[in-house]
């Protein structure tokens, strides 16, 4: 007999592919541009071949990233979950905490 799983997400997910720039706050780790697999009002999920992410890691996320976009918005976020995917990749769930305003 299987136990029913309870949905713990606070916001529904949408399957949206969008470029995001993920910059770990620790300069020891490299930044990368990824494509989201799904997004919500409070977070996003992407696949990566980088293995340096860990739960609790702080990152700066630039949504809808294009290098020539002067209006891009950055957010402070943290990694909340990792999943091992096929082809030696990781699924990374990010929780958006607040906008990053470097002028403040």
KABELZI-V10696 format. One line per field, one symbol per residue. phi: phi as a letter, one per 20 degrees, with the letter a starting at -180 (. if undefined). A space follows every 10 residues. Layout:
phi->???
//
This chain:
phi->.eefeefdfe cfecfcdbfc eddgfeffde ebecdfebcb fdabcbdbef defbgnfecd ddflfbfeef dfddcebbed bccfdflmdd eceddeeafd dfee
//
